[in-house]
Amino acid sequence: MPTALNAANEIAVRSFLTHKIKFTDISRIIKTVIDKHDPVSDPDLKQILNADLWARKESEKLCF
């Protein structure tokens, strides 16, 4: 979960700073991504990297 949360936050904040979304959209985007995320208990590195990539892609879809 922390990986997906961080990735979604980074994409949402970047999109806000580049004027693609409003400030108030940041939390909505993060919540939407986290709600879709399927957490894994005790993930290995590959699962962490996959979660990061997935969350970034999902966040980018919501920012444009």
ZISULWO-V912916 format. One record per residue. PHI is phi as a letter, one per 40 degrees, with the letter a starting at -180 (NA if undefined). PSI is psi in whole degrees, 0 to 359 (NA if undefined). BURIAL is I if it has 24 or more other ideal C-beta (glycine too) atoms within 12 Angstrom, else O. Layout:
PHI,PSI,BURIAL
PHI,PSI,BURIAL
//
This chain:
NA,316,O
d,325,O
c,313,I
c,319,I
c,312,I
c,314,O
c,315,I
c,319,I
c,314,I
d,316,I
c,317,I
c,315,I
c,317,O
d,319,O
c,323,I
c,314,O
c,337,O
b,16,O
g,29,O
c,335,O
b,166,I
c,158,O
d,319,O
c,348,O
c,341,O
d,307,I
c,325,O
c,317,O
c,314,I
c,314,I
c,317,O
c,316,O
c,315,I
c,322,I
c,329,O
c,340,O
c,138,I
b,96,O
c,150,O
b,129,O
c,134,O
f,60,O
c,151,O
c,177,O
d,318,O
c,318,O
c,323,O
c,314,O
c,322,O
c,320,O
c,319,I
c,311,I
c,316,O
c,312,I
c,322,I
c,316,I
c,317,O
c,318,I
c,318,I
c,322,O
d,322,O
c,345,I
c,354,I
b,NA,O
//
